[in-house]
Amino acid sequence: MQTNQLFSFQRLMLLGKQSFIINKKLIGISLAGFAGVLFMLLLLFLSKSNFSNWGNKEYMITFTFLFFTLGVIYSSLSFPAFRSKEKSITYLLLPATASEKFAFEILTRIVVFLLLMPLLYWVVANLAGAIVNYYVPRFTTYQFSFTQAFSAMADQGMFKGWGKLLFAQGVLFVFIASFAGASHFSKSPLLKTMFTISLIVAGYALFTYLLVKGLNLQAYHPANDRIVFVDSKNDAIAFFAILSTLINLCLLAVAWFCLKEKEA
């Protein structure tokens, strides 16, 4: 069994090596292009702020916007072979199991992005800040630190107890939802995924509204302000942390079964 697992790992590495060899120019151009655009964008933001009203908070806001925007787009490009019938057939005939292909897509579309994007942003942000500081010495708040940003968030109580899990699962949901959509929809996966999620959210909102109105729950005021089994902020955070974890696991299961269905 250990030999099979090792061989499976070797095939996974082979998939990665093959993908890198085929797409190395595209990967290099994409990384260089993103770094260049980010560098120019940060210089523009710094100049607009007159090199004074800019600090770690503004760096973090910019990072958050780019992180989720680019992450959603990139993860929605998972399983690129599924965009056409001919490529799908070639992909499904690769000498690798469904689990290896699934793991490869998760690693390259989610894990690698989660690790590489913050590192690349940190390097470019500090490089741009250092260059600006060299020519504009009065700009002294140019250094960007994730540690400082997360410490500020921790001071606000975001990373206490179940809050850590809720934060992590909330971030992962954005990427996993796009990943699952890419495995299910062949054409325009991102738009269809966003539309589907919007319908689901709207449906639950309408159901909740009708339930509250139908049962006249707005007039229900329990003595201890308890809502079902949630009677405190910590209980609510724990509930949503567990719920978000289950949702992410369900989305991964959907992506897995979509891959297995296409291989059948």
Backbone as CSV, one residue per row, in Angstrom:
resi,resn,N_x,N_y,N_z,CA_x,CA_y,CA_z,C_x,C_y,C_z
1,MET,0.837,-1.212,0.000,0.000,0.000,0.000,0.867,1.256,0.000
2,GLN,1.992,1.240,0.771,2.884,2.378,0.782,3.503,2.611,-0.588
3,THR,3.811,1.472,-1.295,4.372,1.592,-2.641,3.389,2.264,-3.581
4,ASN,2.109,1.888,-3.481,1.084,2.495,-4.335,0.937,3.979,-4.036
5,GLN,0.998,4.325,-2.738,0.879,5.724,-2.373,2.072,6.521,-2.903
6,LEU,3.263,5.922,-2.817,4.448,6.592,-3.329,4.360,6.781,-4.832
7,PHE,3.898,5.744,-5.520,3.748,5.820,-6.971,2.703,6.850,-7.348
8,SER,1.638,6.925,-6.542,0.607,7.931,-6.763,1.200,9.329,-6.598
9,PHE,2.045,9.509,-5.593,2.690,10.803,-5.387,3.615,11.134,-6.554
10,GLN,4.291,10.132,-7.070,5.175,10.346,-8.214,4.390,10.775,-9.446
11,ARG,3.223,10.183,-9.653,2.393,10.584,-10.797,1.893,12.007,-10.621
12,LEU,1.577,12.371,-9.382,1.138,13.739,-9.104,2.253,14.727,-9.422
13,MET,3.476,14.375,-9.024,4.624,15.221,-9.345,4.871,15.268,-10.852
14,LEU,4.591,14.161,-11.511,4.762,14.110,-12.966,3.763,15.032,-13.656
15,LEU,2.536,15.065,-13.143,1.536,15.989,-13.683,2.006,17.434,-13.525
16,GLY,2.547,17.740,-12.341,3.039,19.089,-12.095,4.200,19.448,-13.001
17,LYS,5.130,18.511,-13.180,6.280,18.754,-14.042,5.846,18.950,-15.487
18,GLN,4.910,18.108,-15.941,4.425,18.212,-17.312,3.720,19.548,-17.544
19,SER,2.900,19.937,-16.573,2.182,21.205,-16.688,3.145,22.385,-16.698
20,PHE,4.188,22.307,-15.867,5.161,23.409,-15.803,5.946,23.521,-17.106
21,ILE,6.329,22.385,-17.670,7.090,22.402,-18.919,6.258,23.016,-20.048
22,ILE,4.984,22.644,-20.099,4.112,23.144,-21.159,3.793,24.624,-20.976
23,ASN,3.602,25.037,-19.717,3.114,26.392,-19.456,4.145,27.309,-18.821
24,LYS,5.431,26.931,-18.840,6.435,27.718,-18.132,6.556,29.146,-18.680
25,LYS,6.456,29.299,-20.000,6.520,30.642,-20.570,5.317,31.475,-20.143
26,LEU,4.137,30.851,-20.178,2.921,31.550,-19.766,2.978,31.914,-18.285
27,ILE,3.497,30.998,-17.463,3.618,31.262,-16.029,4.577,32.416,-15.779
28,GLY,5.735,32.383,-16.459,6.717,33.452,-16.296,6.181,34.801,-16.730
29,ILE,5.525,34.822,-17.889,4.961,36.081,-18.402,3.865,36.595,-17.477
30,SER,3.027,35.687,-16.972,1.923,36.073,-16.087,2.446,36.665,-14.783
31,LEU,3.448,36.019,-14.175,4.005,36.517,-12.919,4.699,37.856,-13.122
32,ALA,5.487,37.956,-14.198,6.181,39.211,-14.477,5.188,40.324,-14.799
33,GLY,4.161,39.983,-15.578,3.152,40.974,-15.925,2.387,41.452,-14.702
34,PHE,2.013,40.508,-13.829,1.290,40.891,-12.613,2.157,41.764,-11.714
35,ALA,3.430,41.375,-11.547,4.337,42.167,-10.713,4.500,43.576,-11.278
36,GLY,4.624,43.682,-12.598,4.778,44.992,-13.219,3.540,45.863,-13.067
37,VAL,2.377,45.269,-13.323,1.128,46.031,-13.188,0.911,46.442,-11.739
38,LEU,1.186,45.521,-10.795,1.032,45.838,-9.374,1.977,46.962,-8.964
39,PHE,3.200,46.914,-9.453,4.190,47.955,-9.146,3.693,49.324,-9.613
40,MET,3.219,49.409,-10.847,2.728,50.671,-11.386,1.457,51.125,-10.658
41,LEU,0.613,50.165,-10.301,-0.631,50.493,-9.599,-0.333,51.083,-8.223
42,LEU,0.621,50.491,-7.511,0.983,51.007,-6.193,1.627,52.387,-6.302
43,LEU,2.451,52.590,-7.321,3.035,53.920,-7.528,1.953,54.956,-7.786
44,LEU,0.937,54.565,-8.532,-0.182,55.479,-8.806,-0.932,55.819,-7.515
45,PHE,-1.219,54.794,-6.715,-1.926,55.021,-5.452,-1.102,55.907,-4.514
46,LEU,0.202,55.662,-4.470,1.065,56.455,-3.595,1.113,57.910,-4.032
47,SER,1.168,58.128,-5.342,1.199,59.505,-5.843,-0.132,60.209,-5.591
48,LYS,-1.237,59.467,-5.716,-2.559,60.048,-5.460,-2.720,60.428,-3.995
49,SER,-2.037,59.699,-3.122,-2.106,60.009,-1.690,-1.098,61.077,-1.280
50,ASN,-0.395,61.620,-2.276,0.620,62.656,-2.047,1.750,62.142,-1.156
51,PHE,1.971,60.836,-1.182,3.054,60.183,-0.441,3.010,60.496,1.058
52,SER,1.799,60.672,1.568,1.679,60.986,2.999,0.573,60.178,3.677
53,ASN,-0.588,60.113,3.047,-1.724,59.411,3.654,-1.775,57.957,3.202
54,TRP,-0.681,57.277,3.399,-0.596,55.883,2.970,0.251,55.100,3.972
55,GLY,-0.280,53.970,4.398,0.444,53.155,5.369,0.062,51.691,5.246
56,ASN,0.286,50.935,6.298,0.047,49.497,6.268,-1.429,49.167,6.035
57,LYS,-2.309,50.001,6.578,-3.745,49.772,6.411,-4.132,49.875,4.937
58,GLU,-3.625,50.884,4.254,-3.953,51.070,2.835,-3.342,49.951,1.985
59,TYR,-2.133,49.545,2.333,-1.521,48.404,1.653,-2.414,47.165,1.783
60,MET,-2.930,46.945,2.985,-3.732,45.752,3.255,-5.063,45.801,2.526
61,ILE,-5.662,46.969,2.439,-6.929,47.112,1.713,-6.726,46.780,0.238
62,THR,-5.642,47.305,-0.329,-5.325,47.010,-1.730,-5.076,45.529,-1.930
63,PHE,-4.317,44.934,-1.016,-4.034,43.501,-1.111,-5.311,42.680,-1.038
64,THR,-6.188,43.006,-0.111,-7.426,42.244,0.059,-8.266,42.266,-1.211
65,PHE,-8.387,43.449,-1.814,-9.165,43.560,-3.046,-8.550,42.715,-4.162
66,LEU,-7.250,42.839,-4.357,-6.582,42.078,-5.419,-6.582,40.586,-5.121
67,PHE,-6.390,40.237,-3.873,-6.311,38.838,-3.461,-7.590,38.088,-3.809
68,PHE,-8.729,38.655,-3.445,-9.993,37.967,-3.701,-10.414,38.076,-5.162
69,THR,-10.192,39.229,-5.770,-10.588,39.397,-7.169,-9.813,38.454,-8.078
70,LEU,-8.488,38.482,-7.954,-7.661,37.613,-8.792,-7.815,36.147,-8.404
71,GLY,-8.012,35.886,-7.122,-8.182,34.513,-6.666,-9.434,33.866,-7.228
72,VAL,-10.524,34.621,-7.242,-11.772,34.103,-7.801,-11.614,33.806,-9.288
73,ILE,-10.985,34.737,-10.008,-10.788,34.545,-11.455,-9.888,33.340,-11.720
74,TYR,-8.795,33.247,-10.970,-7.830,32.169,-11.194,-8.422,30.800,-10.850
75,SER,-9.112,30.703,-9.721,-9.701,29.418,-9.338,-10.851,29.023,-10.261
76,SER,-11.492,30.009,-10.884,-12.568,29.692,-11.830,-12.025,29.130,-13.141
77,LEU,-10.700,29.206,-13.313,-10.063,28.638,-14.501,-9.583,27.207,-14.256
78,SER,-9.983,26.614,-13.134,-9.616,25.226,-12.839,-10.204,24.289,-13.891
79,PHE,-9.569,23.144,-14.044,-9.987,22.152,-15.047,-10.142,22.803,-16.428
80,PRO,-9.105,23.464,-16.929,-9.220,24.166,-18.215,-9.560,23.247,-19.372
81,ALA,-9.230,21.963,-19.253,-9.527,21.021,-20.336,-11.024,20.820,-20.519
82,PHE,-11.814,21.135,-19.491,-13.258,20.929,-19.580,-13.960,21.999,-20.405
83,ARG,-13.212,22.980,-20.878,-13.835,24.052,-21.657,-14.154,23.624,-23.085
84,SER,-13.561,22.502,-23.534,-13.862,21.981,-24.864,-13.892,20.464,-24.816
85,LYS,-14.656,19.866,-25.701,-14.832,18.417,-25.705,-13.540,17.695,-26.057
86,GLU,-12.800,18.213,-27.038,-11.565,17.563,-27.470,-10.519,17.550,-26.355
87,LYS,-10.351,18.688,-25.676,-9.381,18.763,-24.587,-9.818,17.895,-23.406
88,SER,-11.122,17.803,-23.198,-11.630,16.970,-22.098,-11.251,15.514,-22.301
89,ILE,-11.393,15.037,-23.532,-11.059,13.640,-23.830,-9.572,13.387,-23.592
90,THR,-8.734,14.305,-24.063,-7.287,14.166,-23.868,-6.926,14.183,-22.384
91,TYR,-7.563,15.082,-21.633,-7.283,15.209,-20.202,-7.696,13.960,-19.436
92,LEU,-8.854,13.433,-19.771,-9.362,12.265,-19.064,-8.554,11.008,-19.376
93,LEU,-7.813,11.028,-20.479,-6.997,9.876,-20.855,-5.577,9.955,-20.304
94,LEU,-5.273,11.010,-19.557,-3.943,11.123,-18.956,-3.703,9.959,-17.986
95,PRO,-2.465,9.455,-17.926,-2.154,8.321,-17.043,-2.111,8.726,-15.576
96,ALA,-3.245,9.151,-15.042,-3.343,9.550,-13.641,-4.757,9.270,-13.165
97,THR,-4.902,8.962,-11.897,-6.220,8.673,-11.344,-6.996,9.970,-11.139
98,ALA,-8.288,9.833,-10.905,-9.131,11.005,-10.672,-8.698,11.751,-9.415
99,SER,-8.292,11.005,-8.399,-7.853,11.646,-7.153,-6.587,12.459,-7.367
100,GLU,-5.687,11.969,-8.209,-4.449,12.694,-8.498,-4.726,13.958,-9.304
101,LYS,-5.618,13.870,-10.271,-5.994,15.057,-11.047,-6.690,16.077,-10.165
102,PHE,-7.543,15.579,-9.270,-8.278,16.464,-8.363,-7.312,17.169,-7.417
103,ALA,-6.386,16.408,-6.848,-5.391,16.990,-5.937,-4.507,17.989,-6.664
104,PHE,-4.155,17.692,-7.897,-3.307,18.589,-8.682,-4.002,19.926,-8.918
105,GLU,-5.285,19.876,-9.248,-6.025,21.116,-9.488,-6.150,21.939,-8.206
106,ILE,-6.407,21.283,-7.075,-6.507,22.006,-5.802,-5.173,22.665,-5.454
107,LEU,-4.091,21.910,-5.642,-2.770,22.438,-5.316,-2.405,23.635,-6.188
108,THR,-2.644,23.524,-7.488,-2.217,24.576,-8.413,-3.168,25.765,-8.451
109,ARG,-4.441,25.535,-8.181,-5.423,26.608,-8.306,-5.775,27.285,-6.988
110,ILE,-5.531,26.616,-5.873,-5.894,27.199,-4.579,-4.675,27.331,-3.679
111,VAL,-4.006,26.213,-3.399,-2.896,26.222,-2.441,-1.752,27.112,-2.935
112,VAL,-1.345,26.927,-4.194,-0.234,27.723,-4.729,-0.578,29.203,-4.719
113,PHE,-1.805,29.543,-5.085,-2.214,30.954,-5.093,-2.192,31.531,-3.679
114,LEU,-2.703,30.770,-2.704,-2.734,31.242,-1.323,-1.333,31.499,-0.781
115,LEU,-0.348,30.747,-1.258,1.025,30.911,-0.794,1.796,31.945,-1.599
116,LEU,1.612,31.944,-2.908,2.417,32.788,-3.788,1.937,34.225,-3.848
117,MET,0.637,34.443,-3.885,0.095,35.793,-4.028,0.523,36.724,-2.886
118,PRO,0.390,36.323,-1.611,0.860,37.213,-0.529,2.352,37.500,-0.604
119,LEU,3.146,36.479,-0.936,4.594,36.666,-1.030,4.945,37.661,-2.131
120,LEU,4.325,37.500,-3.304,4.607,38.390,-4.428,4.170,39.816,-4.116
121,TYR,3.019,39.955,-3.486,2.541,41.299,-3.140,3.468,41.958,-2.129
122,TRP,3.916,41.190,-1.137,4.808,41.739,-0.113,6.108,42.250,-0.734
123,VAL,6.675,41.471,-1.653,7.926,41.855,-2.300,7.731,43.121,-3.129
124,VAL,6.693,43.143,-3.962,6.464,44.288,-4.849,6.111,45.536,-4.047
125,ALA,5.270,45.384,-3.011,4.855,46.533,-2.213,6.043,47.169,-1.504
126,ASN,6.898,46.352,-0.910,8.054,46.903,-0.204,9.093,47.467,-1.169
127,LEU,9.214,46.850,-2.343,10.132,47.371,-3.354,9.659,48.730,-3.854
128,ALA,8.369,48.831,-4.170,7.821,50.110,-4.633,7.949,51.173,-3.553
129,GLY,7.658,50.798,-2.315,7.768,51.751,-1.220,9.195,52.228,-1.001
130,ALA,10.161,51.304,-1.099,11.564,51.668,-0.910,12.045,52.616,-2.005
131,ILE,11.621,52.367,-3.244,12.018,53.232,-4.357,11.435,54.634,-4.189
132,VAL,10.156,54.694,-3.786,9.524,55.991,-3.572,10.208,56.725,-2.421
133,ASN,10.536,56.005,-1.355,11.209,56.616,-0.207,12.577,57.181,-0.594
134,TYR,13.233,56.528,-1.542,14.552,57.001,-1.996,14.435,58.364,-2.675
135,TYR,13.390,58.554,-3.472,13.213,59.811,-4.201,12.357,60.815,-3.427
136,VAL,11.527,60.302,-2.518,10.687,61.185,-1.691,10.937,60.813,-0.230
137,PRO,11.990,61.328,0.378,12.372,60.933,1.739,11.296,61.159,2.791
138,ARG,10.396,62.112,2.554,9.362,62.368,3.551,8.347,61.237,3.647
139,PHE,8.339,60.357,2.647,7.444,59.197,2.683,8.132,58.095,3.493
140,THR,7.802,58.024,4.776,8.479,57.092,5.680,7.652,55.858,6.028
141,THR,6.352,55.871,5.721,5.479,54.736,6.066,5.347,53.789,4.873
142,TYR,6.476,53.489,4.260,6.428,52.708,3.023,6.510,51.204,3.249
143,GLN,6.923,50.768,4.409,7.082,49.335,4.652,5.742,48.664,4.907
144,PHE,5.570,47.519,4.280,4.329,46.767,4.439,4.613,45.484,5.199
145,SER,3.764,45.171,6.173,3.954,43.984,7.012,2.624,43.276,7.218
146,PHE,2.549,42.010,6.812,1.360,41.211,7.087,1.207,40.977,8.582
147,THR,2.316,40.834,9.280,2.266,40.605,10.728,1.568,41.755,11.434
148,GLN,1.906,42.961,11.047,1.269,44.136,11.641,-0.221,44.182,11.304
149,ALA,-0.558,43.843,10.063,-1.959,43.869,9.643,-2.786,42.848,10.408
150,PHE,-2.268,41.628,10.543,-3.007,40.587,11.253,-3.043,40.851,12.759
151,SER,-2.017,41.516,13.280,-2.023,41.877,14.700,-3.129,42.882,14.980
152,ALA,-3.325,43.811,14.049,-4.402,44.787,14.198,-5.762,44.106,14.152
153,MET,-5.905,43.104,13.275,-7.159,42.362,13.200,-7.374,41.526,14.460
154,ALA,-6.286,40.978,15.010,-6.388,40.183,16.234,-6.801,41.060,17.409
155,ASP,-6.330,42.296,17.423,-6.689,43.229,18.499,-8.181,43.535,18.485
156,GLN,-8.800,43.387,17.312,-10.236,43.615,17.193,-11.043,42.360,17.523
157,GLY,-10.353,41.299,17.924,-11.033,40.079,18.346,-11.423,39.152,17.226
158,MET,-10.828,39.298,16.052,-11.216,38.468,14.907,-10.623,37.067,14.974
159,PHE,-9.554,36.887,15.726,-8.861,35.600,15.743,-8.925,34.926,17.114
160,LYS,-10.035,35.063,17.782,-10.214,34.426,19.073,-11.112,33.198,18.936
161,GLY,-10.641,32.067,19.451,-11.449,30.858,19.461,-11.903,30.439,18.076
162,TRP,-13.216,30.304,17.938,-13.822,29.874,16.676,-13.653,30.904,15.575
163,GLY,-13.291,32.141,15.937,-13.104,33.184,14.933,-12.012,32.845,13.938
164,LYS,-10.977,32.129,14.392,-9.904,31.726,13.491,-10.430,30.798,12.399
165,LEU,-11.237,29.813,12.813,-11.794,28.870,11.843,-12.763,29.562,10.904
166,LEU,-13.588,30.454,11.449,-14.548,31.179,10.622,-13.836,32.033,9.583
167,PHE,-12.776,32.698,9.990,-12.006,33.542,9.059,-11.389,32.688,7.954
168,ALA,-10.757,31.575,8.344,-10.099,30.703,7.369,-11.100,30.105,6.386
169,GLN,-12.229,29.618,6.906,-13.226,29.002,6.037,-13.925,30.037,5.162
170,GLY,-14.069,31.249,5.675,-14.655,32.316,4.866,-13.775,32.666,3.676
171,VAL,-12.459,32.715,3.915,-11.516,32.986,2.825,-11.529,31.837,1.826
172,LEU,-11.481,30.600,2.338,-11.440,29.435,1.458,-12.716,29.296,0.634
173,PHE,-13.850,29.712,1.200,-15.122,29.570,0.480,-15.078,30.277,-0.865
174,VAL,-14.480,31.460,-0.902,-14.428,32.236,-2.143,-13.743,31.436,-3.250
175,PHE,-12.638,30.778,-2.896,-11.872,30.038,-3.892,-12.499,28.676,-4.197
176,ILE,-12.988,28.010,-3.157,-13.571,26.676,-3.347,-14.861,26.760,-4.160
177,ALA,-15.654,27.811,-3.943,-16.885,27.973,-4.712,-16.577,28.142,-6.201
178,SER,-15.574,28.956,-6.515,-15.175,29.136,-7.914,-14.594,27.847,-8.480
179,PHE,-13.837,27.138,-7.657,-13.237,25.861,-8.058,-14.331,24.843,-8.393
180,ALA,-15.338,24.742,-7.541,-16.432,23.803,-7.778,-17.228,24.189,-9.025
181,GLY,-17.432,25.486,-9.215,-18.141,25.942,-10.401,-17.406,25.600,-11.670
182,ALA,-16.068,25.716,-11.635,-15.260,25.391,-12.814,-15.330,23.904,-13.146
183,SER,-15.505,23.056,-12.139,-15.604,21.617,-12.390,-16.964,21.223,-12.953
184,HIS,-17.971,22.045,-12.684,-19.340,21.703,-13.103,-19.731,22.341,-14.431
185,PHE,-19.420,23.627,-14.584,-19.832,24.350,-15.789,-18.708,24.330,-16.820
186,SER,-19.063,24.032,-18.043,-18.072,23.988,-19.120,-17.827,25.367,-19.726
187,LYS,-18.876,26.154,-19.882,-18.773,27.477,-20.496,-19.059,28.559,-19.452
188,SER,-18.262,29.610,-19.479,-18.413,30.754,-18.567,-18.635,30.303,-17.129
189,PRO,-17.729,29.528,-16.554,-17.942,28.975,-15.206,-18.073,30.034,-14.116
190,LEU,-17.301,31.125,-14.212,-17.349,32.137,-13.158,-18.701,32.837,-13.126
191,LEU,-19.190,33.252,-14.293,-20.481,33.946,-14.346,-21.609,33.029,-13.886
192,LYS,-21.575,31.784,-14.320,-22.623,30.839,-13.925,-22.545,30.500,-12.444
193,THR,-21.336,30.427,-11.910,-21.182,30.158,-10.478,-21.728,31.304,-9.650
194,MET,-21.379,32.536,-10.032,-21.874,33.708,-9.311,-23.395,33.802,-9.399
195,PHE,-23.942,33.486,-10.569,-25.394,33.527,-10.734,-26.072,32.467,-9.869
196,THR,-25.477,31.276,-9.826,-26.046,30.193,-9.021,-26.021,30.535,-7.538
197,ILE,-24.886,31.062,-7.066,-24.771,31.438,-5.657,-25.763,32.546,-5.318
198,SER,-25.931,33.494,-6.239,-26.892,34.584,-6.024,-28.308,34.040,-5.892
199,LEU,-28.653,33.072,-6.732,-29.984,32.466,-6.650,-30.184,31.736,-5.329
200,ILE,-29.156,31.009,-4.896,-29.259,30.266,-3.632,-29.420,31.211,-2.452
201,VAL,-28.593,32.278,-2.424,-28.679,33.253,-1.335,-30.034,33.951,-1.341
202,ALA,-30.499,34.341,-2.529,-31.803,35.001,-2.639,-32.922,34.062,-2.211
203,GLY,-32.797,32.781,-2.562,-33.811,31.796,-2.172,-33.886,31.615,-0.669
204,TYR,-32.727,31.512,-0.020,-32.708,31.371,1.439,-33.209,32.636,2.126
205,ALA,-32.862,33.794,1.561,-33.333,35.056,2.134,-34.852,35.155,2.040
206,LEU,-35.400,34.755,0.887,-36.851,34.780,0.710,-37.531,33.783,1.641
207,PHE,-36.941,32.596,1.774,-37.503,31.580,2.669,-37.507,32.073,4.115
208,THR,-36.403,32.702,4.538,-36.323,33.230,5.907,-37.350,34.320,6.138
209,TYR,-37.491,35.194,5.133,-38.470,36.278,5.250,-39.889,35.732,5.388
210,LEU,-40.230,34.775,4.537,-41.574,34.191,4.597,-41.792,33.437,5.906
211,LEU,-40.736,32.785,6.405,-40.852,32.049,7.667,-41.090,33.004,8.829
212,VAL,-40.342,34.108,8.845,-40.505,35.093,9.910,-41.895,35.716,9.867
213,LYS,-42.330,36.063,8.657,-43.652,36.669,8.518,-44.766,35.669,8.804
214,GLY,-44.622,34.459,8.270,-45.672,33.457,8.434,-45.866,33.025,9.875
215,LEU,-44.777,32.882,10.619,-44.853,32.458,12.018,-44.844,33.629,12.997
216,ASN,-44.806,34.830,12.435,-44.808,36.047,13.263,-43.670,36.026,14.277
217,LEU,-42.473,35.653,13.800,-41.329,35.509,14.694,-40.798,36.852,15.175
218,GLN,-41.150,37.940,14.487,-40.654,39.238,14.922,-41.261,39.645,16.259
219,ALA,-42.382,39.017,16.601,-43.034,39.307,17.891,-42.584,38.346,18.983
220,TYR,-41.679,37.414,18.605,-41.216,36.415,19.578,-39.970,36.940,20.284
221,HIS,-40.056,37.127,21.584,-38.940,37.652,22.367,-38.708,36.741,23.568
222,PRO,-37.823,35.756,23.432,-37.538,34.865,24.559,-36.898,35.624,25.723
223,ALA,-37.068,35.087,26.901,-36.596,35.780,28.101,-35.082,35.979,28.106
224,ASN,-34.338,35.013,27.573,-32.873,35.106,27.597,-32.281,35.500,26.248
225,ASP,-33.140,36.034,25.347,-32.692,36.449,24.010,-32.029,35.316,23.250
226,ARG,-32.439,34.101,23.480,-31.856,32.926,22.846,-32.521,32.680,21.502
227,ILE,-31.732,32.422,20.466,-32.262,32.076,19.148,-31.913,30.615,18.896
228,VAL,-32.913,29.751,19.023,-32.742,28.302,18.922,-31.679,27.877,19.942
229,PHE,-30.482,27.468,19.499,-29.422,27.042,20.411,-28.309,28.079,20.501
230,VAL,-28.518,29.250,19.893,-27.508,30.309,19.908,-27.945,31.387,20.884
231,ASP,-27.188,31.546,21.957,-27.568,32.559,22.941,-26.429,33.533,23.260
232,SER,-25.384,33.521,22.447,-24.284,34.465,22.651,-23.539,34.674,21.343
233,LYS,-22.713,35.687,21.315,-21.916,35.985,20.118,-20.944,34.849,19.823
234,ASN,-20.347,34.282,20.860,-19.397,33.178,20.657,-20.086,31.955,20.066
235,ASP,-21.317,31.675,20.521,-22.065,30.552,19.956,-22.388,30.793,18.485
236,ALA,-22.707,32.032,18.150,-23.008,32.364,16.753,-21.770,32.195,15.880
237,ILE,-20.607,32.641,16.388,-19.358,32.490,15.633,-19.035,31.016,15.441
238,ALA,-19.195,30.216,16.503,-18.934,28.772,16.418,-19.876,28.108,15.419
239,PHE,-21.150,28.506,15.443,-22.130,27.931,14.523,-21.765,28.219,13.075
240,PHE,-21.459,29.476,12.778,-21.127,29.838,11.397,-19.777,29.270,10.969
241,ALA,-18.855,29.092,11.919,-17.572,28.467,11.589,-17.770,27.018,11.158
242,ILE,-18.586,26.290,11.918,-18.866,24.892,11.577,-19.665,24.814,10.284
243,LEU,-20.646,25.710,10.133,-21.470,25.718,8.924,-20.626,26.005,7.680
244,SER,-19.737,26.976,7.763,-18.886,27.314,6.616,-17.939,26.167,6.277
245,THR,-17.472,25.446,7.296,-16.617,24.286,7.052,-17.382,23.204,6.301
246,LEU,-18.614,22.946,6.727,-19.435,21.941,6.055,-19.760,22.349,4.619
247,ILE,-20.015,23.633,4.415,-20.299,24.120,3.062,-19.093,23.920,2.151
248,ASN,-17.915,24.239,2.650,-16.697,24.060,1.844,-16.457,22.587,1.523
249,LEU,-16.696,21.721,2.493,-16.529,20.284,2.252,-17.536,19.792,1.217
250,CYS,-18.754,20.300,1.287,-19.781,19.920,0.311,-19.404,20.394,-1.091
251,LEU,-18.861,21.600,-1.186,-18.440,22.129,-2.494,-17.292,21.305,-3.073
252,LEU,-16.358,20.891,-2.222,-15.280,20.028,-2.689,-15.822,18.680,-3.143
253,ALA,-16.827,18.185,-2.436,-17.451,16.919,-2.838,-18.137,17.071,-4.186
254,VAL,-18.795,18.206,-4.402,-19.443,18.468,-5.693,-18.410,18.462,-6.813
255,ALA,-17.281,19.140,-6.579,-16.218,19.185,-7.591,-15.666,17.788,-7.873
256,TRP,-15.502,17.004,-6.824,-14.971,15.644,-6.978,-15.913,14.769,-7.802
257,PHE,-17.204,14.815,-7.481,-18.173,13.979,-8.198,-18.383,14.466,-9.632
258,CYS,-18.202,15.774,-9.866,-18.278,16.272,-11.247,-17.124,15.698,-12.065
259,LEU,-15.947,15.630,-11.470,-14.800,15.049,-12.159,-15.023,13.558,-12.416
260,LYS,-15.530,12.863,-11.418,-15.793,11.426,-11.575,-16.871,11.183,-12.619
261,GLU,-17.864,12.052,-12.684,-18.937,11.911,-13.681,-18.399,12.073,-15.087
262,LYS,-17.485,13.007,-15.258,-16.911,13.222,-16.596,-16.006,12.057,-17.005
263,GLU,-15.414,11.403,-16.023,-14.544,10.258,-16.331,-15.347,8.986,-16.600
264,ALA,-16.598,8.972,-16.147,-17.425,7.768,-16.291,-17.781,7.526,-17.773
